[in-house]
């Protein structure tokens, strides 16, 4: 293949790759703008990912691990798991719903927030949280 043809093939490949990445980025951006309300169990993600630990029998450990800084998650009734993250849009984190949900390890809560999808990891900003008093 001559140099000009090779350069054309490389340029075309680069252009198609760039378009594919741009399309993926746009798809992710759409996902980021979706506000949802989800109900599920508050997870201590370290124990859940490492040992599959969840449920009432893990409540004491979950609360301790979350208090000590373990990542927090939410497992919905359909088995989907989301990392829970604070809202980074200029809010203080010292007295917001995110800090509250960190105290609710193994409890069933309802969380309203924005779904985020980065590199295959799903997260939910915690804009509002309420404890389900009917379920323990």
Helices and strands as residue ranges (DSSP letters): H 3-32, E 35-44, H 45-51, G 56-58, H 59-67, E 72-76, E 81-85, H 97-101, E 108-118, E 121-125, E 128-131
